Amino acid sequence: MANPSRCIAGFDISEEPDDPPPPNKPARVTEPKPNDTIVVLRGVQVSLNSDIGGALVTDLSRNKERLFSDAQVIEKYDIAPDAWTEITQSKAIRLLVNAEHERRTLRGIAAQEAAAKIFMDSPTVMGEILNDKSANPRHRIEASKELRATARAGDEKTDGTPDRVVVTINLGNAPEDKLVFDCGPPRQNKEALDVE
């Protein structure tokens, strides 16, 4: 007499090795079309998974954010008119650009680049205020301060570590003949508050 099969809800446990496994239905997998992942840039086929393809997707995201125009993207990658039509109508590229746009938006990169683009007009506007003889003198002074700060933007220290003063006195050739004094960061004089 054969042993009755033990049944557990959701599982088929059979002790007989000759039982064939139940047929599995393969999950529906859609194969990517070869044309969806390849674009033609400068007359060369480029995969969107490559570095150049990733840069194109980023620039197309900038195009969507109105930071790059169509003409700038076409000129940068030397895209032929028919290739540009294929790029703009490709669903795979559109999905990649949407994902990149969402990533840039959530990380604040898109806002930062948009602000930098708008800031490009700031020196011109500040220069106009500074050179306007009829403008309020206070506004002209503030414009000159902003222009100076913009012109010297790279001069400030970028890392968060303060400067330290370390004094080393060498009394001889042996390592124990050195006196090292770490004085820490220099003291800052407290500036008087401006009262208007």
Secondary structure, 3 states (H helix, E strand, C coil): CCCCCCEECCEECCCCCCCCCCCCCCCCCCCCCHHHCEEEECCEEEECCCHHHHHHHHHHHHHHCCCCCHHHHHHHHCCCHHHHHHHHHCHHHHHHHHHHHHHHHHCCHHHHHHHHHHHCCHHHHHHHHHHCCCCCHHHHHHHHHHHHHHHCHHHCCCCCCCCCEEEEEECCCCHHHEEEEEEECCCCCCCCCCCC
